[in-house]
Amino acid sequence: MQFYRVGGAVRDQLLGLPVKDNDWVVIGATPEQMKDLGFQPVGRDFPVFLHPQTKEEYALARTERKTGHGYAGFSFYTSIDISLEEDLLRRDLTINAMAEDQHGNIIDPYGGQKDLKNRQLRHISSAFQEDPLRILRVARFAARLAPLGFTVAEETLELMRNMVKSGEASHLVPERVWQETSKALMEPSPSVYFQTLESCGALQAVMPEFRSLIHNQTLVHLNKAVRADSTALIRFGCLFSPRLPQPEAEKIDNILTVQAASSRMRLPSDFADMALLVTEHAQRVASVFHTSDAESLMSLFDAIDALRRPERFISLITILSYGFETVQLKKNQVIKLLDCCLSIKARDLMTENLKGKAIGEALRQKRLQKIQSTVDLIKYNQQ
């Protein structure tokens, strides 16, 4: 029985990056032997165990065989006679197919260290094309390692194109597409993820609605959000910033496209909501921020429900600040004006003997007055 540290931990250690998780492969062991050593079984499809102390994952060496379409169409075979090289061969990229023994020696049967040196993301064998999920994984690794100079090897990119042409990519289910995409959004260069998918045709195959909305300028906005260390929600919203001025017919088409994408990809509700907000209100926000008069701002707050959901409004204008200078310049000022409105509560009008709709109208007028006085004060201080 032999234990080897494998995969991302070995790769990141050789790159000088922090090692977040250790994964291990076990050669020459049976499930019963692992249980006798105190390992806890957790794998459903193949034998994976948790170490009794560290809780790190230890998987028995295995091979796999294609049995159907998609990333789930595989059968796995485990045996005490499967070698380390056979186990590593089933992995996606050479840089992820290295192992380290207990003495710190690197086992590298497929040229991972060479590709690390040459900054290449390269597939190990033609079996790569049997799993469409690897298209997304390669794009995500490209987004992660692009700052270090990594690019996808041309022969691997060609293999990805062939997978798209053959229809293999169409077997990816929406949940897995979103899972990989949401992870990619938090990589150092998420724009590279979308560019890689576009370069092999997968963006059209797995996210056709996105392809019609994402363009070079939205990726520039995304890069600005990354530099600001924004959340995944903010980064995602940047993908939908339209070019302004925008014809009304185009806006309506984009709204329908976002709604279709959200439904088909089964996006989380907050992400779907933000994509729609950006698409629907970008032009209005930009024009109102240009004038900043009290009535226009109050109408904007009402239209986007900013007084009941201020955090969502702030996320929206943060997204738009990466694409439009007027929003960027006045973002903090408008947030201050929103805070002024929120400071005035309906209970403050209880002494005025108002009832029904009169309370709402009086509250709105009080808030309008507060916005106007604050705007006047800001203008005075800027003189």
Backbone hydrogen bonds in HBPLUS format (Angstrom, degrees):
<---DONOR---> <-ACCEPTOR-->    atom                        ^
c    i                          cat <-CA-CA->   ^        H-A-AA   ^      H-
h    n   atom  resd res      DA  || num        DHA   H-A  angle D-A-AA Bond
n    s   type  num  typ     dist DA aas  dist angle  dist       angle   num
A0002-GLN N   A0027-ILE O   2.93 MM  25  5.10 154.9  2.00 142.2 149.5     1
A0027-ILE N   A0002-GLN O   2.86 MM  25  5.10 163.8  1.89 150.0 155.2     2
A0004-TYR N   A0025-VAL O   3.01 MM  21  5.38 155.1  2.08 154.9 161.9     3
A0025-VAL N   A0004-TYR O   2.88 MM  21  5.38 155.3  1.94 151.6 159.7     4
A0005-ARG N   A0100-GLU O   3.00 MM  95  5.12 154.9  2.06 155.0 151.5     5
A0100-GLU N   A0005-ARG O   2.77 MM  95  5.12 144.6  1.90 148.2 157.7     6
A0006-VAL N   A0023-ASP O   2.93 MM  17  5.79 166.6  1.95 150.3 153.0     7
A0007-GLY N   A0098-MET O   3.27 MM  91  6.01 135.5  2.49 164.9 171.2     8
A0010-VAL N   A0007-GLY O   3.12 MM   3  5.69 123.6  2.46 112.5 124.4     9
A0011-ARG N   A0007-GLY O   3.11 MM   4  6.39 167.0  2.13 153.6 157.7    10
A0012-ASP N   A0008-GLY O   2.84 MM   4  5.90 174.0  1.84 153.2 155.1    11
A0013-GLN N   A0009-ALA O   3.06 MM   4  6.06 153.0  2.13 137.6 145.4    12
A0014-LEU N   A0010-VAL O   3.07 MM   4  6.28 161.1  2.11 151.9 156.1    13
A0015-LEU N   A0011-ARG O   3.04 MM   4  6.32 138.2  2.22 143.5 155.8    14
A0017-LEU N   A0012-ASP O   2.81 MM   5  4.91 155.7  1.86 155.3 152.2    15
A0016-GLY N   A0013-GLN O   3.13 MM   3  5.10 152.3  2.21  99.0 107.5    16
A0024-TRP N   A0057-GLU O   3.02 MM  33  6.18 150.0  2.11 154.9 162.8    17
A0059-ALA N   A0024-TRP O   2.91 MM  35  6.24 167.9  1.92 147.2 147.4    18
A0026-VAL N   A0059-ALA O   2.83 MM  33  6.00 152.5  1.90 150.3 152.9    19
A0061-ALA N   A0026-VAL O   2.97 MM  35  5.73 152.0  2.05 160.8 151.8    20
A0034-MET N   A0030-THR O   3.15 MM   4  6.49 156.3  2.20 153.0 159.5    21
A0035-LYS N   A0031-PRO O   3.01 MM   4  6.29 159.3  2.06 150.8 156.0    22
A0036-ASP N   A0032-GLU O   2.94 MM   4  6.18 153.0  2.02 146.2 153.9    23
A0037-LEU N   A0033-GLN O   3.14 MM   4  6.40 133.2  2.37 138.6 149.8    24
A0037-LEU N   A0034-MET O   3.13 MM   3  5.19 133.3  2.36  95.9 108.4    25
A0039-PHE N   A0034-MET O   3.09 MM   5  5.50 153.8  2.16 156.0 147.8    26
A0038-GLY N   A0035-LYS O   2.96 MM   3  5.14 158.7  2.00 107.7 113.8    27
A0040-GLN N   A0050-LEU O   3.02 MM  10  5.02 160.1  2.06 141.3 144.1    28
A0050-LEU N   A0040-GLN O   2.79 MM  10  5.02 151.9  1.87 135.2 143.2    29
A0042-VAL N   A0048-VAL O   2.81 MM   6  5.63 168.2  1.83 153.9 153.7    30
A0043-GLY N   A0048-VAL O   3.27 MM   5  4.53 156.3  2.33 127.9 124.7    31
A0060-LEU N   A0047-PRO O   3.16 MM  13  5.88 164.4  2.19 157.5 161.6    32
A0049-PHE N   A0058-TYR O   2.76 MM   9  5.11 156.7  1.81 142.4 150.6    33
A0058-TYR N   A0049-PHE O   2.74 MM   9  5.11 160.1  1.78 155.1 160.2    34
A0051-HIS N   A0056-GLU O   2.96 MM   5  5.44 154.6  2.03 147.0 155.0    35
A0055-LYS N   A0051-HIS O   3.08 MM   4  4.50 140.1  2.24 116.2 125.4    36
A0063-THR N   A0077-TYR O   2.93 MM  14  5.26 154.0  2.00 146.8 155.0    37
A0077-TYR N   A0063-THR O   2.86 MM  14  5.26 162.0  1.90 148.4 149.7    38
A0065-ARG N   A0075-SER O   2.83 MM  10  5.32 151.8  1.90 154.0 162.1    39
A0075-SER N   A0065-ARG O   2.88 MM  10  5.32 157.3  1.93 149.9 157.4    40
A0067-THR N   A0073-GLY O   2.87 MM   6  5.26 170.8  1.88 130.6 133.4    41
A0068-GLY N   A0073-GLY O   3.20 MM   5  4.12 144.6  2.33 119.9 111.0    42
A0073-GLY N   A0070-GLY O   3.29 MM   3  5.46 161.8  2.32 104.4 109.8    43
A0074-PHE N   A0072-ALA O   2.95 MM   2  5.71 137.4  2.13 101.0  91.2    44
A0082-ILE N   A0079-SER O   3.32 MM   3  5.66 171.6  2.32 113.0 114.1    45
A0087-ASP N   A0083-SER O   3.11 MM   4  6.43 155.3  2.18 146.5 153.0    46
A0088-LEU N   A0084-LEU O   2.92 MM   4  6.19 161.9  1.96 156.0 160.7    47
A0089-LEU N   A0085-GLU O   3.03 MM   4  6.09 139.5  2.20 139.3 149.5    48
A0090-ARG N   A0087-ASP O   3.36 MM   3  5.89 151.4  2.45 109.2 115.6    49
A0091-ARG N   A0088-LEU O   3.14 MM   3  5.62 165.5  2.16 115.9 120.3    50
A0096-ASN N   A0093-LEU O   2.95 MM   3  5.27 150.3  2.04 107.8 117.4    51
A0094-THR N   A0122-ARG O   2.94 MM  28  5.99 156.5  2.00 166.0 172.9    52
A0097-ALA N   A0094-THR O   3.10 MM   3  5.04 164.8  2.12 106.0 109.5    53
A0099-ALA N   A0107-ILE O   2.97 MM   8  5.05 160.4  2.01 144.9 150.9    54
A0107-ILE N   A0099-ALA O   2.74 MM   8  5.05 166.8  1.76 143.1 147.8    55
A0101-ASP N   A0105-ASN O   2.98 MM   4  5.48 155.1  2.05 149.9 155.9    56
A0104-GLY N   A0101-ASP O   3.05 MM   3  5.44 166.4  2.07 117.0 119.9    57
A0115-ASP N   A0111-GLY O   3.17 MM   4  6.42 159.0  2.21 148.3 153.8    58
A0116-LEU N   A0112-GLY O   2.85 MM   4  6.12 142.7  1.98 144.8 156.1    59
A0117-LYS N   A0113-GLN O   3.01 MM   4  6.25 158.1  2.06 144.5 149.5    60
A0118-ASN N   A0114-LYS O   2.92 MM   4  6.20 153.2  1.99 146.5 154.3    61
A0119-ARG N   A0115-ASP O   2.84 MM   4  5.66 104.8  2.41 130.8 146.1    62
A0120-GLN N   A0115-ASP O   2.88 MM   5  4.96 165.5  1.90 143.0 147.9    63
A0119-ARG N   A0116-LEU O   3.24 MM   3  4.99 154.4  2.31  95.6 103.1    64
A0151-THR N   A0119-ARG O   3.14 MM  32  6.52 149.2  2.24 144.3 147.1    65
A0121-LEU N   A0151-THR O   2.92 MM  30  6.07 145.6  2.04 153.7 156.3    66
A0153-ALA N   A0121-LEU O   2.99 MM  32  5.61 171.0  2.00 134.8 137.8    67
A0128-PHE N   A0125-SER O   3.07 MM   3  5.91 169.0  2.08 122.2 125.4    68
A0129-GLN N   A0126-SER O   3.20 MM   3  6.08 151.4  2.29 122.4 125.1    69
A0130-GLU N   A0127-ALA O   3.02 MM   3  5.48 165.7  2.05 117.3 121.3    70
A0131-ASP N   A0128-PHE O   3.33 MM   3  6.22 174.0  2.33 124.8 126.3    71
A0134-ARG N   A0131-ASP O   3.09 MM   3  5.84 158.0  2.14 120.0 125.8    72
A0135-ILE N   A0132-PRO O   3.03 MM   3  5.63 152.9  2.11 114.6 121.6    73
A0137-ARG N   A0133-LEU O   3.03 MM   4  6.36 156.8  2.09 147.5 154.9    74
A0138-VAL N   A0134-ARG O   2.87 MM   4  5.90 161.7  1.90 144.5 148.5    75
A0139-ALA N   A0135-ILE O   3.15 MM   4  6.36 160.5  2.19 143.1 148.5    76
A0140-ARG N   A0136-LEU O   2.87 MM   4  6.11 148.0  1.97 144.1 153.5    77
A0141-PHE N   A0137-ARG O   2.82 MM   4  6.11 157.5  1.87 151.5 157.4    78
A0142-ALA N   A0138-VAL O   2.86 MM   4  6.08 150.7  1.95 146.5 155.2    79
A0143-ALA N   A0139-ALA O   3.02 MM   4  6.31 146.8  2.13 138.8 147.2    80
A0144-ARG N   A0140-ARG O   2.94 MM   4  6.25 142.1  2.09 142.2 153.2    81
A0145-LEU N   A0141-PHE O   2.86 MM   4  5.98 162.1  1.89 154.3 158.0    82
A0146-ALA N   A0142-ALA O   2.94 MM   4  5.51 124.2  2.25 140.3 148.1    83
A0189-SER N   A0143-ALA O   3.01 MM  46  4.67 139.2  2.18 136.6 144.7    84
A0148-LEU N   A0145-LEU O   2.93 MM   3  5.36 145.2  2.05 112.4 123.0    85
A0150-PHE N   A0145-LEU O   3.31 MM   5  5.53 163.8  2.34 135.8 131.3    86
A0149-GLY N   A0146-ALA O   2.85 MM   3  5.05 162.1  1.88 114.2 118.6    87
A0156-THR N   A0153-ALA O   3.01 MM   3  5.26 126.6  2.30 103.2 117.4    88
A0157-LEU N   A0153-ALA O   2.93 MM   4  6.26 157.2  1.98 156.0 163.3    89
A0158-GLU N   A0154-GLU O   2.89 MM   4  6.12 151.0  1.97 147.0 154.9    90
A0159-LEU N   A0155-GLU O   3.11 MM   4  6.25 146.6  2.23 131.0 139.4    91
A0160-MET N   A0156-THR O   2.96 MM   4  6.27 151.1  2.04 146.3 154.1    92
A0161-ARG N   A0157-LEU O   2.97 MM   4  6.29 150.0  2.06 144.0 152.1    93
A0162-ASN N   A0158-GLU O   3.01 MM   4  6.30 155.5  2.07 146.3 152.5    94
A0163-MET N   A0159-LEU O   3.01 MM   4  6.31 146.0  2.13 143.1 152.3    95
A0164-VAL N   A0160-MET O   3.12 MM   4  6.43 149.5  2.21 145.2 152.6    96
A0165-LYS N   A0161-ARG O   2.92 MM   4  6.23 164.1  1.95 153.3 157.7    97
A0166-SER N   A0162-ASN O   2.91 MM   4  6.03 150.0  2.00 145.1 152.6    98
A0168-GLU N   A0163-MET O   3.09 MM   5  5.41 125.3  2.40 162.8 168.8    99
A0167-GLY N   A0164-VAL O   3.09 MM   3  5.30 152.5  2.17 105.2 113.8   100
A0170-SER N   A0167-GLY O   3.11 MM   3  5.43 140.4  2.27 104.9 115.7   101
A0171-HIS N   A0168-GLU O   3.15 MM   3  5.79 166.5  2.17 117.5 121.7   102
A0172-LEU N   A0169-ALA O   3.18 MM   3  5.81 167.1  2.20 119.8 121.5   103
A0176-ARG N   A0173-VAL O   3.10 MM   3  5.69 125.5  2.41 115.4 127.2   104
A0177-VAL N   A0173-VAL O   3.19 MM   4  6.49 157.9  2.24 153.6 160.3   105
A0178-TRP N   A0174-PRO O   2.90 MM   4  6.13 164.7  1.92 157.2 160.5   106
A0179-GLN N   A0175-GLU O   2.90 MM   4  6.04 153.1  1.98 140.0 148.5   107
A0180-GLU N   A0176-ARG O   3.03 MM   4  6.20 165.9  2.05 149.1 150.9   108
A0181-THR N   A0177-VAL O   2.95 MM   4  6.08 156.1  2.01 144.7 152.4   109
A0182-SER N   A0178-TRP O   2.74 MM   4  5.83 166.0  1.76 157.4 159.8   110
A0183-LYS N   A0179-GLN O   3.25 MM   4  6.39 152.8  2.32 138.7 145.6   111
A0184-ALA N   A0180-GLU O   2.89 MM   4  6.11 155.2  1.96 144.6 152.2   112
A0185-LEU N   A0181-THR O   2.95 MM   4  6.23 144.1  2.08 147.9 156.8   113
A0186-MET N   A0183-LYS O   3.07 MM   3  5.59 145.4  2.20 110.5 119.5   114
A0187-GLU N   A0184-ALA O   3.01 MM   3  5.13 166.5  2.03 110.8 114.2   115
A0192-VAL N   A0189-SER O   2.98 MM   3  5.70 145.5  2.10 120.8 129.0   116
A0193-TYR N   A0190-PRO O   2.99 MM   3  5.22 132.9  2.22 103.2 115.8   117
A0195-GLN N   A0191-SER O   3.01 MM   4  6.26 157.8  2.06 148.9 156.0   118
A0196-THR N   A0192-VAL O   2.81 MM   4  5.87 154.1  1.88 146.4 152.6   119
A0197-LEU N   A0193-TYR O   3.10 MM   4  6.34 161.5  2.13 146.8 151.6   120
A0198-GLU N   A0194-PHE O   2.94 MM   4  6.10 151.7  2.02 143.0 151.1   121
A0199-SER N   A0195-GLN O   2.93 MM   4  6.10 150.4  2.02 142.1 150.1   122
A0202-ALA N   A0197-LEU O   2.83 MM   5  4.88 117.3  2.23 155.1 155.4   123
A0203-LEU N   A0197-LEU O   3.14 MM   6  4.94 150.3  2.24 108.7 106.3   124
A0201-GLY N   A0198-GLU O   3.20 MM   3  5.06 155.9  2.26  99.6 107.0   125
A0205-ALA N   A0201-GLY O   3.39 MM   4  6.59 148.8  2.50 136.1 144.8   126
A0206-VAL N   A0202-ALA O   2.84 MM   4  5.91 163.6  1.87 158.9 159.1   127
A0207-MET N   A0203-LEU O   2.88 MM   4  5.18 143.6  2.01 130.7 141.3   128
A0210-PHE N   A0207-MET O   3.08 MM   3  5.35 116.9  2.49 104.8 119.8   129
A0211-ARG N   A0207-MET O   3.17 MM   4  6.48 152.5  2.24 153.6 161.7   130
A0212-SER N   A0209-GLU O   3.21 MM   3  5.49 131.4  2.46 101.9 113.3   131
A0213-LEU N   A0210-PHE O   2.90 MM   3  5.17 143.9  2.03 106.8 118.1   132
A0214-ILE N   A0210-PHE O   2.77 MM   4  5.82 161.0  1.81 172.8 176.9   133
A0218-THR N   A0215-HIS O   3.07 MM   3  5.47 118.5  2.47 107.3 121.7   134
A0219-LEU N   A0215-HIS O   3.15 MM   4  6.47 152.3  2.23 155.6 164.0   135
A0220-VAL N   A0216-ASN O   3.04 MM   4  6.37 139.4  2.22 139.7 150.9   136
A0220-VAL N   A0217-GLN O   3.10 MM   3  4.95 122.2  2.45  90.8 105.7   137
A0221-HIS N   A0217-GLN O   3.03 MM   4  6.41 154.4  2.09 148.2 154.4   138
A0222-LEU N   A0218-THR O   2.90 MM   4  6.18 153.2  1.97 142.1 149.9   139
A0223-ASN N   A0219-LEU O   2.93 MM   4  6.16 153.3  2.00 142.4 148.8   140
A0224-LYS N   A0220-VAL O   3.12 MM   4  6.45 148.3  2.22 145.3 153.3   141
A0225-ALA N   A0221-HIS O   3.08 MM   4  6.44 152.7  2.15 148.1 155.5   142
A0226-VAL N   A0222-LEU O   2.96 MM   4  6.28 148.5  2.06 148.5 157.8   143
A0227-ARG N   A0223-ASN O   3.04 MM   4  6.33 158.5  2.08 146.5 151.3   144
A0228-ALA N   A0224-LYS O   3.13 MM   4  6.40 134.3  2.35 137.6 149.6   145
A0228-ALA N   A0225-ALA O   3.19 MM   3  5.04 129.4  2.46  90.2 103.7   146
A0230-SER N   A0225-ALA O   3.07 MM   5  5.45 162.8  2.10 153.9 156.3   147
A0229-ASP N   A0226-VAL O   2.86 MM   3  4.99 159.2  1.91 110.9 115.6   148
A0235-ARG N   A0231-THR O   3.02 MM   4  6.29 167.3  2.04 153.0 156.7   149
A0236-PHE N   A0232-ALA O   2.85 MM   4  5.96 158.4  1.89 148.1 154.2   150
A0237-GLY N   A0233-LEU O   2.99 MM   4  6.18 160.5  2.03 146.9 152.1   151
A0238-CYS N   A0234-ILE O   3.17 MM   4  6.47 142.3  2.32 146.0 155.2   152
A0239-LEU N   A0236-PHE O   3.05 MM   3  5.64 151.9  2.13 115.4 123.0   153
A0240-PHE N   A0237-GLY O   3.09 MM   3  5.74 168.5  2.10 120.6 124.2   154
A0241-SER N   A0238-CYS O   3.45 MM   3  5.58 176.1  2.46 109.2 110.2   155
A0251-LYS N   A0247-PRO O   3.07 MM   4  6.43 155.0  2.14 151.8 159.1   156
A0252-ILE N   A0248-GLU O   2.98 MM   4  6.28 160.2  2.02 153.4 158.0   157
A0253-ASP N   A0249-ALA O   3.02 MM   4  6.25 158.6  2.06 145.3 151.1   158
A0254-ASN N   A0250-GLU O   2.93 MM   4  6.17 156.7  1.98 148.6 154.9   159
A0255-ILE N   A0251-LYS O   2.89 MM   4  6.16 152.6  1.97 150.2 157.8   160
A0256-LEU N   A0252-ILE O   3.05 MM   4  6.33 162.5  2.08 151.7 155.5   161
A0257-THR N   A0253-ASP O   2.95 MM   4  6.19 148.5  2.05 143.2 152.7   162
A0258-VAL N   A0254-ASN O   2.88 MM   4  6.11 159.7  1.92 151.2 155.6   163
A0259-GLN N   A0255-ILE O   2.98 MM   4  6.21 160.8  2.01 149.8 155.2   164
A0260-ALA N   A0256-LEU O   2.96 MM   4  6.15 153.6  2.03 142.4 149.6   165
A0261-ALA N   A0257-THR O   2.87 MM   4  6.11 159.2  1.91 150.2 156.1   166
A0262-SER N   A0258-VAL O   2.88 MM   4  6.02 163.2  1.91 152.3 156.8   167
A0263-SER N   A0259-GLN O   3.11 MM   4  6.23 155.1  2.17 142.1 148.3   168
A0264-ARG N   A0260-ALA O   2.91 MM   4  6.06 171.1  1.92 153.9 156.8   169
A0265-MET N   A0261-ALA O   2.87 MM   4  5.77 163.1  1.90 149.7 154.9   170
A0266-ARG N   A0262-SER O   3.02 MM   4  5.60 113.0  2.48 124.2 137.4   171
A0267-LEU N   A0262-SER O   3.14 MM   5  5.16 154.2  2.21 137.5 145.2   172
A0266-ARG N   A0263-SER O   3.32 MM   3  5.06 145.3  2.45  91.5 101.4   173
A0271-PHE N   A0268-PRO O   3.07 MM   3  5.49 124.3  2.39 109.7 123.3   174
A0272-ALA N   A0268-PRO O   3.00 MM   4  6.24 166.6  2.02 162.5 167.0   175
A0273-ASP N   A0269-SER O   2.87 MM   4  5.92 157.4  1.92 146.0 152.6   176
A0274-MET N   A0270-ASP O   3.07 MM   4  6.15 155.0  2.14 136.1 142.3   177
A0275-ALA N   A0271-PHE O   3.02 MM   4  6.19 162.3  2.05 151.1 155.6   178
A0276-LEU N   A0272-ALA O   3.16 MM   4  6.33 155.8  2.22 144.2 150.3   179
A0277-LEU N   A0273-ASP O   2.93 MM   4  6.18 155.7  1.99 147.3 154.5   180
A0278-VAL N   A0274-MET O   2.99 MM   4  6.17 169.7  2.00 155.7 157.1   181
A0279-THR N   A0275-ALA O   3.12 MM   4  6.23 164.6  2.14 142.7 147.4   182
A0280-GLU N   A0276-LEU O   2.86 MM   4  5.94 158.7  1.91 151.5 157.2   183
A0281-HIS N   A0277-LEU O   2.86 MM   4  5.74 160.1  1.90 153.2 157.8   184
A0282-ALA N   A0278-VAL O   3.13 MM   4  5.29 137.1  2.33 141.1 141.6   185
A0285-VAL N   A0281-HIS O   2.91 MM   4  6.04 168.7  1.93 164.3 166.9   186
A0286-ALA N   A0282-ALA O   3.03 MM   4  6.20 167.7  2.05 152.4 155.8   187
A0287-SER N   A0283-GLN O   3.03 MM   4  6.20 158.0  2.08 147.3 152.9   188
A0288-VAL N   A0284-ARG O   2.90 MM   4  6.05 162.3  1.94 153.2 158.3   189
A0289-PHE N   A0285-VAL O   2.88 MM   4  5.97 161.8  1.92 153.4 158.7   190
A0290-HIS N   A0286-ALA O   3.22 MM   4  6.30 129.4  2.49 129.2 141.3   191
A0290-HIS N   A0287-SER O   3.16 MM   3  5.05 131.1  2.41  90.4 103.8   192
A0291-THR N   A0288-VAL O   3.11 MM   3  5.33 129.6  2.37 101.0 113.1   193
A0292-SER N   A0288-VAL O   2.68 MM   4  5.60 157.6  1.73 166.3 171.6   194
A0297-LEU N   A0293-ASP O   3.05 MM   4  6.23 162.9  2.08 158.6 163.9   195
A0298-MET N   A0294-ALA O   2.92 MM   4  6.09 159.8  1.96 151.2 157.1   196
A0299-SER N   A0295-GLU O   2.95 MM   4  6.11 156.7  2.00 146.3 152.7   197
A0300-LEU N   A0296-SER O   2.95 MM   4  6.15 148.2  2.05 141.8 150.8   198
A0301-PHE N   A0297-LEU O   2.89 MM   4  6.20 159.7  1.93 152.1 157.0   199
A0302-ASP N   A0298-MET O   2.98 MM   4  6.26 153.2  2.05 144.7 152.0   200
A0303-ALA N   A0299-SER O   2.89 MM   4  6.09 160.4  1.93 147.6 152.9   201
A0304-ILE N   A0300-LEU O   3.08 MM   4  6.24 153.2  2.15 153.0 158.5   202
A0306-ALA N   A0301-PHE O   2.80 MM   5  4.77 151.6  1.88 145.1 149.2   203
A0305-ASP N   A0302-ASP O   3.21 MM   3  5.01 156.4  2.27  98.0 104.9   204
A0309-ARG N   A0305-ASP O   2.92 MM   4  6.00 146.7  2.03 148.6 159.4   205
A0313-PHE N   A0309-ARG O   3.25 MM   4  6.62 156.4  2.31 149.9 156.7   206
A0314-ILE N   A0310-PRO O   2.90 MM   4  6.16 160.3  1.94 154.7 159.8   207
A0315-SER N   A0311-GLU O   2.97 MM   4  6.22 151.6  2.05 143.9 151.7   208
A0316-LEU N   A0312-ARG O   2.96 MM   4  6.23 154.3  2.03 145.8 152.8   209
A0317-ILE N   A0313-PHE O   2.99 MM   4  6.35 166.0  2.01 158.3 159.8   210
A0318-THR N   A0314-ILE O   2.92 MM   4  5.99 142.0  2.07 140.0 151.0   211
A0319-ILE N   A0315-SER O   3.00 MM   4  6.23 158.4  2.04 149.1 153.8   212
A0320-LEU N   A0316-LEU O   3.04 MM   4  6.37 163.5  2.07 150.8 155.1   213
A0321-SER N   A0317-ILE O   2.87 MM   4  5.87 130.6  2.12 132.9 145.1   214
A0321-SER N   A0318-THR O   3.22 MM   3  5.05 130.1  2.48  90.7 104.0   215
A0322-TYR N   A0319-ILE O   3.22 MM   3  5.76 151.3  2.31 109.6 117.0   216
A0323-GLY N   A0320-LEU O   3.07 MM   3  5.29 152.7  2.15 103.5 112.0   217
A0324-PHE N   A0320-LEU O   2.96 MM   4  6.03 145.3  2.08 156.5 165.7   218
A0328-GLN N   A0324-PHE O   3.07 MM   4  6.38 159.2  2.11 151.5 158.1   219
A0329-LEU N   A0325-GLU O   2.87 MM   4  6.07 160.3  1.91 157.1 161.2   220
A0330-LYS N   A0326-THR O   3.22 MM   4  6.28 149.6  2.31 139.8 146.6   221
A0331-LYS N   A0327-VAL O   2.85 MM   4  5.43 115.9  2.27 146.1 156.3   222
A0334-VAL N   A0330-LYS O   2.91 MM   4  6.11 160.5  1.95 160.9 165.4   223
A0335-ILE N   A0331-LYS O   2.99 MM   4  6.26 155.0  2.05 152.4 159.8   224
A0336-LYS N   A0332-ASN O   3.05 MM   4  6.24 150.2  2.14 140.0 147.7   225
A0337-LEU N   A0333-GLN O   3.00 MM   4  6.36 147.9  2.11 141.9 150.9   226
A0338-LEU N   A0334-VAL O   2.85 MM   4  6.13 149.9  1.94 147.3 155.6   227
A0339-ASP N   A0335-ILE O   2.96 MM   4  6.22 155.8  2.02 145.9 152.2   228
A0340-CYS N   A0336-LYS O   2.98 MM   4  6.30 145.6  2.10 141.1 150.7   229
A0341-CYS N   A0337-LEU O   3.09 MM   4  6.44 154.1  2.16 144.5 150.3   230
A0342-LEU N   A0338-LEU O   2.94 MM   4  6.25 161.3  1.97 153.3 158.5   231
A0343-SER N   A0339-ASP O   2.99 MM   4  6.16 130.4  2.24 139.6 151.9   232
A0343-SER N   A0340-CYS O   3.23 MM   3  5.19 134.8  2.45  93.0 105.2   233
A0344-ILE N   A0341-CYS O   3.11 MM   3  5.64 159.2  2.15 113.2 119.5   234
A0348-ASP N   A0345-LYS O   2.97 MM   3  5.43 149.8  2.06 108.3 117.6   235
A0349-LEU N   A0346-ALA O   2.97 MM   3  5.61 164.7  1.99 118.6 123.7   236
A0350-MET N   A0347-ARG O   3.27 MM   3  5.25 168.8  2.28 107.2 109.2   237
A0352-GLU N   A0349-LEU O   3.02 MM   3  5.54 165.2  2.04 118.7 123.4   238
A0358-ALA N   A0355-LYS O   3.08 MM   3  5.60 133.8  2.30 146.3 141.0   239
A0359-ILE N   A0356-GLY O   3.12 MM   3  5.87 148.2  2.23 117.2 123.9   240
A0361-GLU N   A0357-LYS O   3.01 MM   4  6.31 161.6  2.05 157.2 162.2   241
A0362-ALA N   A0358-ALA O   2.96 MM   4  5.99 158.3  2.01 141.4 147.8   242
A0363-LEU N   A0359-ILE O   2.89 MM   4  6.02 155.1  1.95 147.4 154.9   243
A0364-ARG N   A0360-GLY O   2.99 MM   4  6.19 153.1  2.07 141.6 148.7   244
A0365-GLN N   A0361-GLU O   2.98 MM   4  6.24 158.5  2.03 147.6 153.1   245
A0366-LYS N   A0362-ALA O   2.93 MM   4  6.16 158.0  1.98 149.5 155.2   246
A0367-ARG N   A0363-LEU O   3.01 MM   4  6.24 157.4  2.06 146.2 152.3   247
A0368-LEU N   A0364-ARG O   2.83 MM   4  6.09 154.0  1.90 149.2 157.1   248
A0369-GLN N   A0365-GLN O   2.92 MM   4  6.14 160.4  1.96 149.5 154.2   249
A0370-LYS N   A0366-LYS O   2.95 MM   4  6.21 150.1  2.04 142.3 151.0   250
A0371-ILE N   A0367-ARG O   2.86 MM   4  6.14 158.6  1.91 151.0 156.2   251
A0372-GLN N   A0368-LEU O   2.89 MM   4  6.15 169.7  1.90 154.4 157.1   252
A0373-SER N   A0369-GLN O   2.89 MM   4  6.07 164.1  1.92 148.9 153.4   253
A0374-THR N   A0370-LYS O   2.99 MM   4  6.08 153.0  2.06 143.7 151.3   254
A0375-VAL N   A0371-ILE O   2.82 MM   4  6.07 159.2  1.86 155.8 161.9   255
A0376-ASP N   A0372-GLN O   2.88 MM   4  6.08 163.2  1.90 151.2 155.9   256
A0377-LEU N   A0373-SER O   2.98 MM   4  6.13 150.6  2.07 138.2 146.2   257
A0378-ILE N   A0374-THR O   2.88 MM   4  6.16 156.1  1.94 148.6 155.1   258
A0379-LYS N   A0375-VAL O   2.93 MM   4  6.19 164.0  1.96 154.9 158.8   259
A0380-TYR N   A0376-ASP O   2.93 MM   4  6.11 154.7  1.99 144.4 151.8   260
A0381-ASN N   A0377-LEU O   2.94 MM   4  6.19 158.0  1.99 149.9 155.1   261
A0382-GLN N   A0378-ILE O   3.04 MM   4  6.25 132.8  2.27 140.6 153.3   262
A0382-GLN N   A0379-LYS O   3.17 MM   3  5.09 131.2  2.42  92.1 105.4   263
A0383-GLN N   A0380-TYR O   3.22 MM   3  5.38 151.7  2.30 101.0 109.3   264
